[in-house]
Structures are given as structure tokens and as C-alpha cells.
Amino acid sequence: MLEAVRDCAGFRAFVHAGSSSEYGSNCAGPSELAATAPDSDYAVSKVAASTLLQFYASKHGVPCWILRLYSVYGPFEDQSRLIPRLLREAQSKRLPALVNPAVSRDFVHVNDVARAFDGVVERAAELKSGQIYNIGAGRRVTLEDLVAVARSSFGIAQPPEWGSMPDRHWDHRDWFSDPSKARHELGWSADTSLAEGLRQTMDWMQSNPDLIREAERASVTAVKT
């Protein structure tokens, strides 16, 4: 794709969906200038892709940017992931199996992420090509916080059973963003609160049962129903 747009007259912006996983073990609020420390095959591949885009920007003048996305959630998310599992159980006033309540993430709604992509395209002419932007809410949300919001939003009386799912050996305790560069250069920030985002996602899931069943069959890992 980068080769295809090198000599494309009037081409405006190549915006790449990078990942906060590129920071690897250096994942507690890093700036875009922080060192990457990838600690998975996936993270290594994403760092390589970002490096390739920066090479095309500097060597070939391709207008391209990298958005390092944090924990994106909302419609069409893989159904084996945490928030779809949480909302699926919430429909029956239950909670899923849970790991350590202190584990934190930076949850950002897909609508906010889409606005970030739009923001780069709209401002492409005034942005330096090859730049990286962290796209997250900039808030450390623990699993305990997330479950509390879900219980309050959906009237779940069942108490959480912490440790009913083993911690994942590759996971990190704190994983959150510093989105200040995106705020200053793109005029972007995540506007959707966690409670609002969960309610919107629940409404979408309940309005699209056929899509949810199809998504469960096509999930990256098996969905337990």
C-alpha cells in the first residue's frame, strides 16, 4: 500500500492503526518519544510497521502517521475480549470470571478513535509526516473500577469473584496512555465516558443479536456461552 501511494498525485494521508503494545513493558503513561520495549510477537510486528511508515515518510515523502491505540471497545469488537464478555454476562445480571482487580487499562470508545483518524486526515497539510500519536482516554481504569461501573449501570447484584480467572502471564499491571500530543496537535481527546460507552455498546449488542452470534462464531478465541 505504501508503494502504491508513493507517486499518487493528491494523496492526502496514510493513517496507520498502531498499538500501545509497541511500548511493551514500558506501558505506564509513556510519551511518543519513550523507548519501545515490545514483549510479544504482535508488539514486534507493530513496531516494525511503525518504523516502516516513518521510513516512507522521511525517505519517500509519503504523508503518513501512526496512531498508537489503547484498549478500544465498542461495536464489532471481538467477542472473546473483556468488555464484550462483561456485557454479555451483564444481560443476565451476572459477571464473567475475573483476574486481579488491580490490573488497569486505558479504555477508549471506538467512536472517539474514529474521530482521531478523521482528525489526522483533516489536519494532514499542517502536520509533520511520520509522527506518532497516542490514542487513549489518558485514564488508568482498574478492573475493579470497570466492574463497579458495569454493576451500577446494569443493576448487577452479584459480587465479583476476583481471581476466578488466572492472571495472564504476559500481562502488565498498569497500561495507560499519555494522549497530550494528540490533544495539542490534533485537537483530539476522548469524550465518551466509560459508563456512556458501556451503555452505547450494550444497546448495540442488544439491537444486533444476529451480528453477535456471527461474531461469536468468528471470534479469535472460543467464546463460552
GIQUI-V156406 format. One record per helix or strand of 3 or more residues. SS is the DSSP state (h for helix, s for strand). FROM is the first residue (numbers start at 1). LEN is the number of residues. Records with the same first field share a line. If there is no record, write none. Layout:
SS->FROM-LEN ; FROM-LEN
This chain:
h->2-4 ; 20-4 ; 41-20 ; 82-9 ; 110-17 ; 143-12 ; 180-7 ; 194-14 ; 209-9
s->14-6 ; 64-6 ; 71-3 ; 107-3 ; 132-4
